[in-house]
Amino acid sequence: MKALMKKFLTIVSPKLETKINYYMSFRKKLDLNNPKTINEKLLWLKLYTYNNNDLVTMCADKYKVRDYISNFNDINVAKLYGVYDSPDIINYKDLPNQFVIKCNHGCGYNIIVKDKSELNIEETNNTLKKWLNTDFWKIAAEIQYKYINKKIIVEEFLGDVKTYKFYCFNGEPKIMYISNDEWNEKGFVADKYIDFFDIEFNHINCTLGEHPNYDKPIKKPKIFEEMVRVSKQLSKDFPFVRVDLYEVRDKIYLSELTFIPTAGYMKISPDYLLNDWGNMLDISNEMINKRHKKIN
């Protein structure tokens, strides 16, 4: 019942739902008139700039973002094996032994197949149908996903690689974190360990939510400076975006573009960093341009 009420409220008023969700998360009011923290500014952008924005919709779409990436010659994407409106038309026999299945309209809709012979196709298709029937944007009023035409995509498995996620402020990458995933007896665990770094690759002593830091030293990637350059390229059209990259055999691959990390409810410890990172993001021009735009 709570989930249904939450989705109903999201449809009626994304702004009110966001305010309630923010208060429940941080026990304080969301200030949209004078946003200061990184979360407040991201939620402002969500409501006033990224709402029904054609370019943001395209780039939030795990399939259509490939069209945006085609403008950049030196950025790779995983090979695409197929795009589907329904799992019932996927011919698994034609797929290689390893691949990744995704839905394009949200986060966490990923199935990593490392051995096709062990894949339960009926269970997989049921999961995909459930995802396709879910309006992901209603879960946390993430309007940037609202207008995506839902698809299933099947693409190349790039291996067990780390993900490098660059927080880009007004076209400048300034903070990044490395996601160390894990395979255990229950399967794949994304973002098992998270470590933040500044753009000079100095470790930032902080944690995100319940994700611990990795317990071993993390080496700077050989192509780190190239990743910074790529992140700057991909972020130039947006006030804020997180550019998620893979390093595969000294080549850079795009994972995805994320516009509102953690749906705008990042719990960073120590929490003073929320203000520090908020200071890095200038949305003053956005606020001037959108001041009179009405959002329910």
Backbone hydrogen bonds in HBPLUS format (Angstrom, degrees):
<---DONOR---> <-ACCEPTOR-->    atom                        ^
c    i                          cat <-CA-CA->   ^        H-A-AA   ^      H-
h    n   atom  resd res      DA  || num        DHA   H-A  angle D-A-AA Bond
n    s   type  num  typ     dist DA aas  dist angle  dist       angle   num
A0005-MET N   A0001-MET O   2.92 MM   4  6.18 160.5  1.96 153.2 158.3     1
A0006-LYS N   A0002-LYS O   2.87 MM   4  6.07 153.9  1.94 148.6 156.4     2
A0007-LYS N   A0003-ALA O   2.97 MM   4  6.20 156.9  2.02 147.5 153.1     3
A0008-PHE N   A0004-LEU O   2.90 MM   4  6.11 156.5  1.96 146.9 153.9     4
A0009-LEU N   A0005-MET O   2.89 MM   4  6.09 160.0  1.93 147.7 152.9     5
A0010-THR N   A0006-LYS O   2.95 MM   4  6.17 148.7  2.05 141.5 150.5     6
A0011-ILE N   A0007-LYS O   3.04 MM   4  6.34 153.2  2.12 147.4 153.2     7
A0012-VAL N   A0008-PHE O   3.02 MM   4  6.30 162.9  2.05 152.2 156.7     8
A0013-SER N   A0009-LEU O   2.73 MM   4  5.75 168.8  1.74 154.2 158.1     9
A0017-GLU N   A0013-SER O   3.01 MM   4  6.27 169.9  2.02 160.4 163.3    10
A0018-THR N   A0014-PRO O   2.91 MM   4  5.99 153.7  1.98 142.2 149.5    11
A0019-LYS N   A0015-LYS O   3.00 MM   4  6.28 156.6  2.06 146.7 152.8    12
A0020-ILE N   A0016-LEU O   2.97 MM   4  6.23 161.7  2.00 155.3 159.5    13
A0021-ASN N   A0017-GLU O   2.88 MM   4  6.02 165.6  1.90 151.5 156.1    14
A0022-TYR N   A0018-THR O   2.87 MM   4  5.98 156.5  1.92 148.2 154.6    15
A0023-TYR N   A0019-LYS O   3.06 MM   4  6.25 159.5  2.10 143.6 149.0    16
A0024-MET N   A0020-ILE O   2.94 MM   4  6.19 161.0  1.97 152.9 158.3    17
A0025-SER N   A0021-ASN O   2.97 MM   4  6.11 138.6  2.14 139.8 150.9    18
A0025-SER N   A0022-TYR O   3.17 MM   3  5.08 125.0  2.49  91.5 105.8    19
A0026-PHE N   A0022-TYR O   2.91 MM   4  6.04 158.5  1.95 155.9 160.5    20
A0027-ARG N   A0023-TYR O   2.61 MM   4  4.62 139.1  1.77 136.2 141.6    21
A0041-LYS N   A0037-THR O   3.02 MM   4  6.28 164.9  2.05 155.1 158.9    22
A0038-ILE N   A0274-LEU O   2.92 MM 236  5.43 148.9  2.02 135.7 143.9    23
A0042-LEU N   A0038-ILE O   2.95 MM   4  6.08 153.9  2.02 145.0 152.4    24
A0043-LEU N   A0039-ASN O   2.93 MM   4  6.13 160.6  1.97 153.8 158.8    25
A0044-TRP N   A0040-GLU O   2.95 MM   4  6.17 146.6  2.06 141.8 151.4    26
A0045-LEU N   A0041-LYS O   2.95 MM   4  6.21 162.3  1.98 146.5 150.9    27
A0046-LYS N   A0042-LEU O   2.84 MM   4  6.10 154.3  1.90 146.2 154.1    28
A0047-LEU N   A0043-LEU O   3.10 MM   4  6.27 158.9  2.14 144.5 148.3    29
A0048-TYR N   A0044-TRP O   2.91 MM   4  5.99 157.3  1.96 157.5 164.1    30
A0049-THR N   A0045-LEU O   2.86 MM   4  4.85 152.8  1.93 128.2 135.8    31
A0050-TYR N   A0045-LEU O   2.73 MM   5  5.84 170.3  1.74 158.1 158.0    32
A0057-THR N   A0053-ASN O   2.80 MM   4  5.97 165.9  1.82 165.3 170.2    33
A0058-MET N   A0054-ASP O   2.98 MM   4  6.16 158.5  2.03 145.0 150.5    34
A0059-CYS N   A0055-LEU O   2.98 MM   4  6.19 158.4  2.03 147.2 153.0    35
A0060-ALA N   A0056-VAL O   2.80 MM   4  5.90 139.2  1.96 150.1 160.6    36
A0061-ASP N   A0057-THR O   3.21 MM   4  6.22 128.4  2.49 136.6 147.9    37
A0065-VAL N   A0061-ASP O   2.96 MM   4  5.71 148.5  2.06 150.5 154.8    38
A0062-LYS N   A0104-ASN O   3.14 MM  42  4.38 164.5  2.17 123.0 125.7    39
A0066-ARG N   A0063-TYR O   3.21 MM   3  6.05 162.5  2.24 119.7 124.2    40
A0067-ASP N   A0064-LYS O   2.82 MM   3  5.52 146.5  1.93 118.9 127.3    41
A0068-TYR N   A0065-VAL O   3.04 MM   3  5.12 118.8  2.43  97.1 111.9    42
A0069-ILE N   A0065-VAL O   2.95 MM   4  6.28 160.5  1.98 154.1 159.8    43
A0070-SER N   A0066-ARG O   3.01 MM   4  6.13 133.6  2.23 137.0 147.9    44
A0071-ASN N   A0068-TYR O   3.13 MM   3  5.85 165.7  2.15 116.6 121.1    45
A0072-PHE N   A0069-ILE O   2.89 MM   3  5.54 168.4  1.90 124.4 127.8    46
A0076-ASN N   A0252-ILE O   3.17 MM 176  6.12 158.8  2.22 154.5 154.5    47
A0254-LEU N   A0076-ASN O   2.82 MM 178  6.24 157.0  1.87 167.8 166.5    48
A0156-GLU N   A0079-LYS O   2.75 MM  77  5.05 152.6  1.82 151.5 159.3    49
A0081-TYR N   A0154-VAL O   2.72 MM  73  5.37 153.9  1.78 146.7 153.8    50
A0082-GLY N   A0154-VAL O   3.22 MM  72  5.23 143.6  2.36 144.2 141.6    51
A0154-VAL N   A0082-GLY O   2.92 MM  72  5.23 159.7  1.96 153.2 153.9    52
A0084-TYR N   A0152-ILE O   2.78 MM  68  4.98 160.9  1.81 149.1 154.5    53
A0152-ILE N   A0084-TYR O   2.78 MM  68  4.98 160.6  1.82 152.7 156.8    54
A0089-ILE N   A0086-SER O   3.42 MM   3  6.03 167.2  2.44 113.2 116.4    55
A0090-ILE N   A0087-PRO O   3.13 MM   3  5.37 168.4  2.14 112.3 115.4    56
A0094-ASP N   A0091-ASN O   3.12 MM   3  5.76 145.7  2.24 114.5 122.4    57
A0095-LEU N   A0092-TYR O   3.13 MM   3  5.26 154.9  2.20 104.0 111.7    58
A0116-LYS N   A0097-ASN O   2.95 MM  19  4.91 132.9  2.18 132.5 145.5    59
A0099-PHE N   A0113-VAL O   3.00 MM  14  5.28 150.4  2.09 139.1 148.4    60
A0113-VAL N   A0099-PHE O   2.84 MM  14  5.28 161.4  1.88 170.2 174.5    61
A0100-VAL N   A0155-GLU O   2.88 MM  55  5.34 158.9  1.92 157.6 160.7    62
A0155-GLU N   A0100-VAL O   2.89 MM  55  5.34 161.3  1.93 154.4 159.7    63
A0101-ILE N   A0111-ILE O   2.87 MM  10  5.04 167.8  1.88 150.4 153.9    64
A0111-ILE N   A0101-ILE O   2.79 MM  10  5.04 151.1  1.87 152.0 157.0    65
A0102-LYS N   A0153-ILE O   2.83 MM  51  5.27 160.6  1.87 159.5 164.4    66
A0153-ILE N   A0102-LYS O   2.82 MM  51  5.27 162.8  1.85 148.3 154.2    67
A0103-CYS N   A0109-TYR O   3.09 MM   6  5.40 145.8  2.21 142.1 147.4    68
A0104-ASN N   A0151-LYS O   3.21 MM  47  5.71 153.3  2.28 150.6 154.7    69
A0118-GLU N   A0115-ASP O   2.96 MM   3  5.71 158.2  2.01 122.1 128.6    70
A0119-LEU N   A0116-LYS O   3.06 MM   3  5.14 165.0  2.08 109.5 114.1    71
A0124-THR N   A0120-ASN O   2.88 MM   4  6.08 159.6  1.92 153.4 160.2    72
A0125-ASN N   A0121-ILE O   2.85 MM   4  6.01 164.5  1.87 153.6 157.0    73
A0126-ASN N   A0122-GLU O   3.00 MM   4  6.20 154.7  2.07 146.4 153.4    74
A0127-THR N   A0123-GLU O   3.00 MM   4  6.26 153.6  2.07 146.4 153.4    75
A0128-LEU N   A0124-THR O   2.95 MM   4  6.24 159.3  1.99 151.0 156.8    76
A0129-LYS N   A0125-ASN O   2.91 MM   4  6.12 155.7  1.97 147.6 153.8    77
A0130-LYS N   A0126-ASN O   3.03 MM   4  6.23 154.9  2.09 143.0 149.8    78
A0131-TRP N   A0127-THR O   2.97 MM   4  6.29 157.8  2.02 150.4 156.2    79
A0132-LEU N   A0128-LEU O   2.89 MM   4  6.14 161.6  1.93 151.1 156.0    80
A0133-ASN N   A0129-LYS O   3.01 MM   4  6.15 140.3  2.17 142.0 152.2    81
A0134-THR N   A0131-TRP O   3.00 MM   3  5.09 160.1  2.04 107.3 112.6    82
A0138-LYS N   A0135-ASP O   2.98 MM   3  5.80 156.0  2.04 125.6 131.6    83
A0139-ILE N   A0136-PHE O   3.06 MM   3  5.67 160.1  2.10 119.1 124.7    84
A0142-GLU N   A0137-TRP O   2.90 MM   5  4.62 129.5  2.16 132.2 139.4    85
A0143-ILE N   A0141-ALA O   3.04 MM   2  5.57 122.7  2.39 107.9  91.9    86
A0145-TYR N   A0142-GLU O   3.05 MM   3  6.10 173.2  2.05 131.2 133.3    87
A0146-LYS N   A0143-ILE O   2.97 MM   3  5.05 157.5  2.02 109.0 116.4    88
A0148-ILE N   A0145-TYR O   3.41 MM   3  5.69 169.8  2.42 115.2 116.0    89
A0161-VAL N   A0159-GLY O   2.99 MM   2  5.67 115.3  2.42 112.2  95.3    90
A0163-THR N   A0179-SER O   3.43 MM  16  5.18 165.0  2.46 136.7 140.8    91
A0179-SER N   A0163-THR O   2.89 MM  16  5.18 168.8  1.90 156.5 160.2    92
A0164-TYR N   A0245-LEU O   2.79 MM  81  5.11 170.9  1.80 156.5 159.2    93
A0245-LEU N   A0164-TYR O   2.81 MM  81  5.11 168.0  1.83 144.3 148.3    94
A0165-LYS N   A0177-TYR O   2.87 MM  12  5.25 178.0  1.87 160.4 160.8    95
A0177-TYR N   A0165-LYS O   2.84 MM  12  5.25 147.9  1.94 136.8 146.5    96
A0166-PHE N   A0243-VAL O   2.84 MM  77  5.02 170.4  1.85 142.9 141.4    97
A0243-VAL N   A0166-PHE O   2.82 MM  77  5.02 149.0  1.91 146.9 147.2    98
A0167-TYR N   A0175-ILE O   2.68 MM   8  5.19 159.0  1.72 151.8 158.9    99
A0174-LYS N   A0167-TYR O   3.07 MM   7  6.22 164.4  2.10 173.2 168.3   100
A0168-CYS N   A0241-VAL O   2.98 MM  73  5.48 154.7  2.05 146.3 154.5   101
A0241-VAL N   A0168-CYS O   3.31 MM  73  5.48 150.1  2.40 140.3 148.0   102
A0169-PHE N   A0172-GLU O   2.83 MM   3  5.10 153.0  1.90 142.0 132.8   103
A0172-GLU N   A0169-PHE O   2.98 MM   3  5.10 149.6  2.07 106.0 115.6   104
A0170-ASN N   A0239-PRO O   2.63 MM  69  4.47 166.2  1.65 152.7 147.9   105
A0176-MET N   A0197-PHE O   3.00 MM  21  5.44 159.5  2.04 159.0 159.9   106
A0197-PHE N   A0176-MET O   2.75 MM  21  5.44 155.9  1.81 165.3 167.8   107
A0178-ILE N   A0195-ASP O   2.87 MM  17  5.41 154.9  1.94 150.6 154.4   108
A0195-ASP N   A0178-ILE O   3.26 MM  17  5.41 155.7  2.32 140.6 147.9   109
A0180-ASN N   A0193-TYR O   2.94 MM  13  5.03 172.7  1.95 149.7 152.0   110
A0193-TYR N   A0180-ASN O   3.04 MM  13  5.03 158.5  2.09 143.2 149.1   111
A0182-GLU N   A0189-VAL O   3.00 MM   7  5.12 149.6  2.10 139.6 148.2   112
A0189-VAL N   A0182-GLU O   2.72 MM   7  5.12 155.2  1.78 163.3 168.9   113
A0184-ASN N   A0187-GLY O   2.92 MM   3  5.26 164.7  1.94 145.5 149.0   114
A0187-GLY N   A0184-ASN O   2.93 MM   3  5.26 161.0  1.96 113.9 120.2   115
A0194-ILE N   A0212-PRO O   3.05 MM  18  6.25 155.4  2.11 146.9 154.1   116
A0204-ILE N   A0196-PHE O   2.83 MM   8  5.25 173.2  1.83 134.8 134.1   117
A0198-ASP N   A0202-ASN O   2.92 MM   4  5.39 152.5  2.00 143.0 150.4   118
A0201-PHE N   A0198-ASP O   2.92 MM   3  5.21 155.5  1.98 117.0 120.2   119
A0206-CYS N   A0204-ILE O   2.87 MM   2  5.79 118.1  2.26 116.5  99.3   120
A0207-THR N   A0269-SER O   2.91 MM  62  5.33 147.8  2.02 144.1 154.6   121
A0269-SER N   A0207-THR O   3.01 MM  62  5.33 160.3  2.05 148.9 153.9   122
A0211-HIS N   A0208-LEU O   3.05 MM   3  5.75 161.6  2.09 144.3 145.8   123
A0209-GLY N   A0267-LYS O   2.77 MM  58  5.14 178.7  1.77 158.8 158.5   124
A0224-PHE N   A0221-PRO O   3.15 MM   3  5.07 150.1  2.25 116.5 112.0   125
A0226-GLU N   A0223-ILE O   3.12 MM   3  5.20 120.5  2.49  97.0 111.9   126
A0227-MET N   A0223-ILE O   2.97 MM   4  6.34 147.3  2.08 148.5 158.4   127
A0227-MET N   A0224-PHE O   2.97 MM   3  4.99 117.3  2.37  95.7 111.8   128
A0228-VAL N   A0224-PHE O   2.96 MM   4  6.36 152.0  2.04 152.3 160.3   129
A0229-ARG N   A0225-GLU O   3.05 MM   4  6.33 155.8  2.11 142.0 148.0   130
A0230-VAL N   A0226-GLU O   2.92 MM   4  6.18 160.5  1.96 149.7 154.7   131
A0231-SER N   A0227-MET O   2.87 MM   4  6.05 159.6  1.91 150.3 156.1   132
A0232-LYS N   A0228-VAL O   2.99 MM   4  6.23 152.1  2.07 146.6 154.0   133
A0233-GLN N   A0229-ARG O   3.04 MM   4  6.35 155.2  2.10 147.3 153.9   134
A0234-LEU N   A0230-VAL O   2.96 MM   4  6.24 164.4  1.99 156.3 159.3   135
A0235-SER N   A0231-SER O   3.05 MM   4  6.05 130.7  2.30 140.9 152.2   136
A0238-PHE N   A0235-SER O   3.13 MM   3  5.67 170.2  2.14 125.7 126.7   137
A0242-ARG N   A0258-THR O   2.69 MM  16  4.94 166.3  1.71 152.7 156.9   138
A0258-THR N   A0242-ARG O   2.90 MM  16  4.94 172.8  1.90 149.4 151.8   139
A0244-ASP N   A0256-GLU O   3.02 MM  12  5.32 162.5  2.05 177.4 176.3   140
A0255-SER N   A0244-ASP O   2.75 MM  11  5.20 167.7  1.76 146.8 144.5   141
A0246-TYR N   A0253-TYR O   2.75 MM   7  5.00 161.3  1.78 149.5 154.6   142
A0253-TYR N   A0246-TYR O   3.00 MM   7  5.00 165.5  2.02 139.3 143.0   143
A0248-VAL N   A0251-LYS O   2.85 MM   3  5.16 167.2  1.87 154.2 156.8   144
A0251-LYS N   A0248-VAL O   2.94 MM   3  5.16 142.1  2.09 106.0 117.7   145
A0263-ALA N   A0260-ILE O   2.97 MM   3  5.11 130.7  2.21 144.3 135.7   146
A0264-GLY N   A0261-PRO O   2.90 MM   3  5.80 169.6  1.92 128.7 131.0   147
A0265-TYR N   A0262-THR O   2.98 MM   3  5.58 158.8  2.02 120.0 126.1   148
A0273-LEU N   A0270-PRO O   3.32 MM   3  6.26 166.1  2.34 121.1 124.5   149
A0274-LEU N   A0271-ASP O   3.02 MM   3  5.57 153.2  2.10 112.9 120.0   150
A0275-ASN N   A0272-TYR O   3.09 MM   3  5.52 132.7  2.32 106.6 117.3   151
A0276-ASP N   A0272-TYR O   3.14 MM   4  6.53 161.1  2.18 146.2 151.8   152
A0277-TRP N   A0273-LEU O   2.75 MM   4  5.82 169.9  1.76 153.9 156.0   153
A0278-GLY N   A0274-LEU O   3.02 MM   4  5.95 139.7  2.19 125.0 136.5   154
A0279-ASN N   A0275-ASN O   2.90 MM   4  6.17 145.0  2.02 147.5 155.8   155
A0280-MET N   A0277-TRP O   3.08 MM   3  5.16 139.6  2.25  97.0 108.6   156
A0281-LEU N   A0278-GLY O   3.11 MM   3  5.45 152.3  2.19 108.1 116.1   157
A0287-MET N   A0283-ILE O   2.86 MM   4  6.14 156.0  1.92 157.1 163.9   158
A0288-ILE N   A0284-SER O   3.01 MM   4  6.28 152.5  2.09 147.6 154.7   159
A0289-ASN N   A0285-ASN O   2.94 MM   4  6.11 165.0  1.96 150.0 154.1   160
A0290-LYS N   A0286-GLU O   2.89 MM   4  5.94 147.5  1.99 147.0 155.8   161
A0293-LYS N   A0290-LYS O   2.96 MM   3  5.26 167.5  1.98 118.0 121.9   162
